[in-house]
Amino acid sequence: MRQLSEADQDVIRLAQDPQFPRFLEQITATGGCAHPIHLSGSTTTRDTATGEVLHHYDTRNEPGERLSVRCRNRRASVCAPCSRLHAGDTFHLVRTGLTGGKNIPEQVRERPRLFLTLTAPSFGPVHRATTGGERCRPRRNAGPCEHNRAVSCGAAHDAAEAVVGQPLCPGCYDYPAHVLWHAHAGELWDRFTRATRRSLAMAVGLAQTRFPDHARLSFAKVAEYQKRAAVHVHAVVRLDGPDGPHTSPPAWATPELLTRAVRTAARSVLVRSPYSPAVGELLLRWGTQLDARPLRAFGDTDGLADDAVAAYIAKYVTKGANDTAAGTDHRLLTKDDIEAAVVPPHIRALMRTCWYLGGLPEYEHLRLRTWAHTLGHRGHILTKSRLYSTSYAVLRSHRAEHQQRTATGAPDDPEVVTDSRWRYVGSGHSSGAALIAARIAEDLAMNRQLAREELAWPDA
């Protein structure tokens, strides 16, 4: 007779618990979250006029005397159910800034709007994916480099090949420049937006300091790692009136003018890295490849569709390191962690460079060792200007309020006060609970897929 695994035994233990049905309800409420947060506490809702207790909830009646909530990790490689929820929030956040809703007027669809892609410069030749029989990097009569490696490649590479994105010669590749460019990518973007405003002001004869009196530049951007492990930026840029989305921009604000301004700004931006005896002073710029496409306005057929752009950005927000050339999903605490990481040699070399440069006093403020797992790139994967649209906090607050009203049966706008007291008591699943959660997550994903197919099916 086959001996049951530890996970199977744990499933049987959980199923025999009298509170197992409530346990399943909790896991289902989290969407099958892979790493739930466990809380202990209570919530009491009272009528402010009469003092009557309208609703009371206490975890002492729950399985294990705790309540499980979502981990809310954005990476699909860490928690697929929560990443889907995060992708949905991102979709609505970006789409709201394009089409209106959630206190953003729908007139934003008529504003000058662009979808931009800004790339990193070259740090050295890498193998690239080819199509139609094209060869990677053919060069006739090209001798080896100073490291005795070929500087050409006559092969045709499929996009899925491991060699794509890897340097032709690691010795010739400028790893310090790659890492320091990542560390200053945020400053490059900040200077780019300022340069765009300056270019717009100059084009219409305004003093730079007077631009905010006439128009406001709003944006939402996401960072994506290319195959060569260099970040490039996708961004939605919009021109509003001086008070943001609730005011119209001046007549001179057109998509054509905005396109010229962002191209001029991208070419002009320059950031100098701190001087180092080991590296010198680097001049950091955007790459030469820049794509700027207008978005459709009401009734237009030219340009990109709003929903397509919002979905495109939401897709990249949920990608983890296993899906991209982004390093690892977890921070590296020691140099030995770099050697133990399951990553390609190119990624490992970038991590080693982060660790080495992070130990130099002139780069201490860049915290390169802290961000070695993301190859020196810092900050949230998605950022936006304050008045572009709603925020993650508002979206999550509305969802929480809806869930609370559904659970308590309270009216939409009761005059009530809620007293909540919670504390953290743990996280994660036991081995058996992890199996159950994974199955629930699969079932919920299948239900969503079937619902989408049903909605897309033409009427008979």
C-alpha positions, 0 to 999 in steps of 0.5 A, spaced: 500 500 500 502 506 497 504 511 503 500 518 503 505 524 502 505 529 508 501 534 503 495 528 502 495 527 510 494 534 511 488 534 506 485 529 510 486 532 517 483 539 514 477 535 511 476 532 518 475 538 521 468 540 523 470 547 521 472 545 514 467 548 510 468 555 513 476 554 511 474 553 504 470 559 504 476 563 507 480 560 501 475 561 496 474 569 498 482 570 497 481 567 490 486 561 492 491 566 494 498 562 494 501 566 500 495 569 504 496 573 510 493 571 517 490 576 521 486 576 528 482 581 531 475 584 530 470 589 527 464 592 530 459 597 526 454 601 530 449 606 528 452 613 530 445 615 532 442 610 536 449 606 538 446 600 536 451 594 534 449 593 526 454 588 525 460 584 529 465 580 527 470 576 531 476 571 528 475 567 535 469 563 531 474 562 525 478 556 523 485 557 527 482 563 530 484 567 524 482 570 518 486 569 511 486 575 506 490 576 500 498 577 499 496 582 493 503 580 490 503 583 483 508 577 480 504 571 477 510 567 478 509 568 486 501 568 486 497 567 480 491 569 483 493 576 486 497 577 480 490 577 476 487 582 481 493 586 480 492 586 473 485 588 473 486 594 478 492 596 473 487 595 467 482 600 470 487 605 473 490 606 466 484 605 462 480 611 467 486 616 465 484 614 457 476 614 457 474 617 464 470 614 470 471 614 477 471 622 478 475 623 471 471 626 466 470 622 459 472 628 455 480 626 457 478 621 450 479 628 446 485 630 449 492 629 446 494 623 448 500 618 446 503 611 447 510 612 448 516 607 448 523 609 450 529 604 450 535 603 453 542 605 449 546 599 447 551 597 452 554 592 447 552 587 441 547 581 443 544 576 440 538 577 437 531 574 435 531 573 427 525 572 422 524 570 415 531 567 414 535 573 417 541 572 420 543 575 427 549 579 426 553 578 420 559 581 419 564 579 413 571 578 414 570 581 421 576 578 426 575 576 433 575 582 439 580 583 444 578 577 448 578 573 442 571 572 441 567 573 434 564 579 433 559 577 428 554 571 428 551 568 422 546 564 425 538 565 425 535 565 432 528 563 434 525 568 440 525 562 445 532 561 444 536 562 450 542 565 447 537 571 445 539 577 449 546 574 451 552 578 449 557 576 443 562 577 448 561 578 455 568 581 456 566 587 451 559 588 454 559 594 458 556 592 465 557 598 469 554 602 464 548 597 464 547 597 471 548 605 472 543 606 467 538 602 471 540 606 477 538 612 474 532 610 469 528 614 474 532 620 474 532 620 466 524 619 466 523 625 471 528 629 466 524 627 460 518 630 463 521 636 465 524 637 458 517 635 454 514 641 458 520 645 456 519 643 449 512 645 449 513 651 452 518 653 447 514 651 441 508 656 443 512 662 445 511 661 452 516 662 458 517 655 461 515 658 468 508 660 465 507 653 462 503 650 468 498 656 467 496 653 461 497 646 461 499 640 465 502 633 462 500 627 466 502 620 465 502 613 467 508 608 465 510 601 466 518 598 466 519 592 462 525 588 461 528 586 454 531 580 452 538 583 454 535 585 461 535 592 459 529 596 461 525 600 457 519 604 458 512 604 456 508 610 457 501 613 456 502 621 456 496 626 456 495 633 455 490 637 460 488 644 462 492 647 468 487 644 473 488 637 470 483 632 467 477 637 469 480 642 464 481 643 457 488 644 454 489 650 450 487 650 442 495 649 441 495 643 444 495 637 439 497 630 438 502 632 433 505 638 437 506 633 443 509 628 439 514 633 436 516 635 444 517 628 446 522 626 441 525 633 442 526 631 449 528 624 449 534 626 445 536 632 449 536 628 456 542 627 459 544 624 466 551 624 469 553 618 473 557 620 480 565 620 478 568 613 480 576 612 479 573 605 477 568 607 472 569 614 471 563 619 469 558 616 465 553 620 460 547 616 461 541 617 455 535 614 452 536 609 447 535 612 439 529 607 438 523 611 440 516 610 438 510 615 439 503 613 437 497 617 438 491 614 441 484 614 438 479 620 440 471 619 439 469 617 433 476 616 430 479 610 427 486 612 426 491 610 432 491 605 438 485 603 442 484 605 449 483 598 451 488 595 448 493 600 451 491 599 458 491 591 457 498 591 454 500 595 460 497 591 465 500 585 462 507 587 464 505 589 471 504 582 473 510 579 470 515 576 475 523 575 474 521 568 471 517 571 465 522 576 463 530 578 464 529 581 470 533 577 475 529 574 481 523 576 485 527 576 491 532 580 494 539 578 494 542 578 502 549 576 500 554 575 495 553 567 495 546 568 493 548 571 487 552 564 485 546 560 488 541 564 483 538 560 477 539 565 472 543 566 465 550 568 466 548 575 463 544 576 469 549 573 474 554 578 471 549 584 472 548 582 479 555 581 480 556 588 478 551 591 482 554 588 488 561 590 486 559 597 485 554 597 491 560 597 495 564 603 492 562 609 497 561 614 491 555 609 489 552 608 496 546 612 495 544 608 489 543 602 494 545 597 488 546 591 493 539 592 495 536 592 488 541 587 485 535 582 484 532 587 479 539 589 476 540 596 479 533 598 477 529 601 483 522 603 484 515 600 483 514 597 476 508 602 475 508 609 476 503 615 474 503 622 475 498 625 481 492 627 476 493 622 471 487 618 474 485 614 480 489 610 484 490 603 487 488 605 494 482 608 491 480 602 487 482 597 493 478 601 498 472 601 493 472 593 493 473 593 500 467 597 501 463 593 497 465 586 500 463 589 507 456 591 504 455 585 501 458 581 507 454 585 512 447 587 508 448 594 510 445 599 506 450 603 501 450 610 505 448 608 513 450 613 518 455 608 522 462 608 525 466 602 524 471 600 530 476 595 527 482 592 531 487 587 527 494 584 528 498 580 524 499 572 526 502 569 520 502 567 513 502 562 508 499 555 507 500 548 510 502 543 505 495 540 504 492 547 504 496 549 499 494 543 494 487 545 496 488 553 494 491 551 488 485 547 486 480 553 488 485 558 484 484 553 478 477 552 478 476 560 479 480 561 473 476 556 469 470 559 471 472 566 468 475 563 462 468 560 461 464 566 462 469 570 457 467 565 452 460 565 453 460 573 453 464 572 446 459 567 443 455 570 438 447 569 439 444 563 436 
